[in-house]
């Protein structure tokens, strides 16, 4: 089963490529405090439908380039 993630588009400067940040919260190993971290994924956007600051759903895919390992599934509505 391919992994799906939901994140925020932080860059659309490259052609057909999105930079998506996926926020997550983890417990610090020593101190036990909850800390915010992020995962940066580069996703393929064939039609260029996603814009800056959109919430998007991405899915794992075959490698499209050196960094791109994800594809855009859909742009989620703002709430």
TORPA-4810 file (N, C-alpha, C, O; in nm, 3 decimals):
<nodes>
NODE_1_0.085_-0.118_0.000_0.000_0.000_0.000_0.089_0.124_0.000_0.183_0.135_0.079_X
NODE_2_0.058_0.216_-0.088_0.138_0.339_-0.098_0.099_0.435_0.013_-0.018_0.446_0.050_X
NODE_3_0.198_0.503_0.066_0.177_0.597_0.175_0.118_0.727_0.121_0.159_0.776_0.016_X
NODE_4_0.022_0.785_0.195_-0.037_0.914_0.162_-0.004_1.012_0.273_-0.005_0.977_0.391_X
NODE_5_0.025_1.137_0.235_0.055_1.242_0.332_-0.023_1.367_0.297_-0.058_1.389_0.181_X
NODE_6_-0.050_1.449_0.398_-0.116_1.578_0.377_-0.021_1.686_0.427_0.029_1.679_0.539_X
NODE_7_0.003_1.787_0.342_0.096_1.892_0.378_0.062_2.024_0.312_-0.039_2.037_0.244_X
NODE_8_0.149_2.120_0.333_0.133_2.257_0.281_0.236_2.282_0.173_0.354_2.251_0.191_X
NODE_9_0.194_2.338_0.060_0.286_2.372_-0.050_0.366_2.496_-0.009_0.310_2.600_0.022_X
NODE_10_0.499_2.483_-0.011_0.585_2.595_0.028_0.662_2.653_-0.090_0.720_2.761_-0.079_X
NODE_11_0.663_2.584_-0.205_0.731_2.637_-0.322_0.674_2.574_-0.448_0.646_2.454_-0.452_X
NODE_12_0.657_2.657_-0.551_0.612_2.608_-0.681_0.701_2.663_-0.792_0.659_2.671_-0.907_X
NODE_13_0.824_2.701_-0.757_0.910_2.770_-0.853_0.961_2.680_-0.965_0.985_2.728_-1.076_X
NODE_14_0.977_2.550_-0.939_1.025_2.459_-1.042_0.907_2.412_-1.128_0.795_2.403_-1.079_X
NODE_15_0.933_2.382_-1.253_0.828_2.338_-1.344_0.778_2.200_-1.305_0.857_2.107_-1.290_X
NODE_16_0.647_2.185_-1.288_0.579_2.059_-1.257_0.625_1.998_-1.124_0.609_1.877_-1.102_X
NODE_17_0.680_2.081_-1.035_0.730_2.030_-0.907_0.677_2.117_-0.793_0.673_2.239_-0.803_X
NODE_18_0.637_2.050_-0.684_0.592_2.118_-0.564_0.686_2.081_-0.450_0.733_1.968_-0.443_X
NODE_19_0.712_2.177_-0.362_0.782_2.147_-0.237_0.675_2.148_-0.130_0.612_2.251_-0.105_X
NODE_20_0.655_2.033_-0.065_0.547_2.017_0.032_0.608_1.989_0.169_0.693_1.900_0.183_X
NODE_21_0.565_2.066_0.270_0.609_2.042_0.407_0.499_1.971_0.482_0.384_2.017_0.485_X
NODE_22_0.533_1.857_0.543_0.439_1.779_0.621_0.476_1.795_0.768_0.579_1.742_0.812_X
NODE_23_0.394_1.868_0.847_0.426_1.887_0.989_0.393_1.763_1.071_0.301_1.688_1.039_X
NODE_24_0.469_1.742_1.177_0.442_1.631_1.268_0.491_1.668_1.407_0.578_1.754_1.423_X
NODE_25_0.436_1.604_1.507_0.475_1.627_1.646_0.535_1.498_1.700_0.477_1.390_1.684_X
NODE_26_0.650_1.509_1.765_0.716_1.393_1.825_0.759_1.427_1.967_0.781_1.544_2.001_X
NODE_27_0.772_1.326_2.048_0.820_1.345_2.185_0.972_1.340_2.185_1.032_1.251_2.126_X
NODE_28_1.034_1.439_2.251_1.179_1.443_2.261_1.228_1.322_2.340_1.170_1.287_2.442_X
NODE_29_1.335_1.259_2.292_1.382_1.133_2.350_1.430_1.148_2.495_1.409_1.059_2.577_X
NODE_30_1.495_1.260_2.527_1.551_1.278_2.660_1.456_1.354_2.752_1.432_1.311_2.865_X
NODE_31_1.404_1.465_2.706_1.328_1.554_2.792_1.177_1.527_2.793_1.107_1.572_2.884_X
NODE_32_1.128_1.455_2.696_0.988_1.419_2.694_0.894_1.528_2.644_0.773_1.507_2.640_X
NODE_33_0.948_1.642_2.607_0.866_1.752_2.558_0.819_1.721_2.415_0.892_1.660_2.337_X
NODE_34_0.697_1.764_2.382_0.646_1.747_2.246_0.705_1.857_2.159_0.689_1.975_2.188_X
NODE_35_0.773_1.818_2.051_0.836_1.915_1.962_0.777_1.904_1.822_0.739_1.795_1.778_X
NODE_36_0.768_2.017_1.753_0.719_2.019_1.616_0.836_1.995_1.521_0.942_2.056_1.535_X
NODE_37_0.815_1.906_1.426_0.914_1.882_1.323_0.843_1.883_1.189_0.720_1.889_1.184_X
NODE_38_0.919_1.878_1.081_0.858_1.877_0.949_0.935_1.784_0.857_1.054_1.761_0.875_X
NODE_39_0.865_1.731_0.762_0.925_1.650_0.658_0.902_1.723_0.526_0.790_1.764_0.497_X
NODE_40_1.008_1.738_0.447_0.997_1.807_0.319_0.994_1.702_0.209_1.083_1.617_0.200_X
NODE_41_0.891_1.709_0.124_0.877_1.617_0.012_0.866_1.699_-0.116_0.804_1.805_-0.118_X
NODE_42_0.927_1.649_-0.223_0.911_1.711_-0.354_0.814_1.624_-0.432_0.835_1.504_-0.446_X
NODE_43_0.707_1.686_-0.484_0.599_1.611_-0.549_0.582_1.656_-0.693_0.607_1.772_-0.727_X
NODE_44_0.540_1.561_-0.777_0.517_1.588_-0.919_0.375_1.641_-0.937_0.279_1.579_-0.891_X
NODE_45_0.362_1.754_-1.004_0.233_1.816_-1.033_0.226_1.840_-1.184_0.269_1.944_-1.234_X
NODE_46_0.172_1.743_-1.256_0.172_1.747_-1.403_0.099_1.869_-1.459_0.149_1.933_-1.552_X
NODE_47_-0.018_1.902_-1.405_-0.102_2.009_-1.461_-0.078_2.145_-1.396_-0.129_2.246_-1.446_X
NODE_48_-0.004_2.152_-1.289_0.023_2.278_-1.222_-0.097_2.337_-1.151_-0.117_2.458_-1.153_X
NODE_49_-0.180_2.252_-1.090_-0.303_2.299_-1.026_-0.280_2.354_-0.886_-0.357_2.439_-0.841_X
NODE_50_-0.178_2.311_-0.815_-0.154_2.354_-0.677_-0.081_2.488_-0.676_0.009_2.512_-0.757_X
NODE_51_-0.121_2.573_-0.583_-0.060_2.704_-0.566_0.010_2.711_-0.430_-0.004_2.621_-0.348_X
NODE_52_0.082_2.817_-0.407_0.153_2.838_-0.282_0.054_2.842_-0.165_-0.052_2.903_-0.177_X
NODE_53_0.088_2.780_-0.055_0.009_2.773_0.069_-0.117_2.688_0.059_-0.202_2.696_0.148_X
NODE_54_-0.134_2.608_-0.045_-0.247_2.514_-0.055_-0.219_2.392_0.032_-0.104_2.350_0.047_X
NODE_55_-0.326_2.334_0.090_-0.315_2.204_0.156_-0.336_2.099_0.049_-0.435_2.103_-0.024_X
NODE_56_-0.243_2.004_0.038_-0.250_1.904_-0.067_-0.233_1.764_-0.009_-0.175_1.746_0.098_X
NODE_57_-0.284_1.666_-0.082_-0.262_1.526_-0.049_-0.167_1.470_-0.154_-0.190_1.487_-0.274_X
NODE_58_-0.061_1.404_-0.108_0.038_1.345_-0.199_0.050_1.196_-0.170_0.019_1.151_-0.060_X
NODE_59_0.096_1.121_-0.270_0.109_0.976_-0.256_0.245_0.934_-0.309_0.301_0.997_-0.399_X
NODE_60_0.298_0.827_-0.251_0.426_0.774_-0.297_0.418_0.732_-0.443_0.313_0.687_-0.489_X
NODE_61_0.527_0.745_-0.516_0.529_0.704_-0.656_0.670_0.661_-0.694_0.762_0.662_-0.613_X
NODE_62_0.683_0.624_-0.818_0.816_0.589_-0.869_0.900_0.716_-0.873_0.843_0.826_-0.875_X
NODE_63_1.032_0.707_-0.874_1.114_0.826_-0.881_1.096_0.900_-1.014_1.111_0.841_-1.121_X
NODE_64_1.062_1.028_-1.007_1.050_1.111_-1.126_1.182_1.183_-1.156_1.212_1.213_-1.271_X
NODE_65_1.260_1.210_-1.051_1.389_1.275_-1.066_1.472_1.243_-0.942_1.437_1.153_-0.866_X
NODE_66_1.580_1.316_-0.922_1.668_1.288_-0.809_1.597_1.308_-0.675_1.623_1.233_-0.581_X
NODE_67_1.508_1.407_-0.666_1.439_1.435_-0.540_1.292_1.394_-0.540_1.237_1.363_-0.434_X
NODE_68_1.227_1.392_-0.656_1.082_1.370_-0.661_1.048_1.223_-0.647_1.081_1.142_-0.732_X
NODE_69_0.979_1.189_-0.536_0.934_1.053_-0.510_0.785_1.050_-0.476_0.734_0.948_-0.430_X
NODE_70_0.715_1.163_-0.497_0.574_1.177_-0.461_0.498_1.237_-0.577_0.555_1.304_-0.663_X
NODE_71_0.366_1.212_-0.581_0.278_1.271_-0.681_0.161_1.339_-0.613_0.115_1.295_-0.508_X
NODE_72_0.114_1.446_-0.673_-0.003_1.517_-0.622_-0.128_1.435_-0.650_-0.151_1.391_-0.762_X
NODE_73_-0.212_1.415_-0.545_-0.339_1.345_-0.561_-0.450_1.448_-0.580_-0.524_1.443_-0.679_X
NODE_74_-0.460_1.542_-0.484_-0.562_1.646_-0.495_-0.527_1.763_-0.406_-0.449_1.751_-0.312_X
NODE_75_-0.587_1.876_-0.439_-0.575_1.995_-0.356_-0.695_1.995_-0.262_-0.810_1.986_-0.307_X
NODE_76_-0.669_2.004_-0.133_-0.777_1.998_-0.033_-0.837_2.137_-0.013_-0.767_2.237_-0.025_X
NODE_77_-0.967_2.143_0.019_-1.031_2.273_0.039_-0.978_2.341_0.165_-0.941_2.275_0.262_X
NODE_78_-0.976_2.473_0.161_-0.934_2.550_0.279_-1.043_2.548_0.382_-1.161_2.544_0.347_X
NODE_79_-1.006_2.551_0.509_-1.108_2.552_0.616_-1.086_2.663_0.712_-1.163_2.677_0.807_X
</nodes>
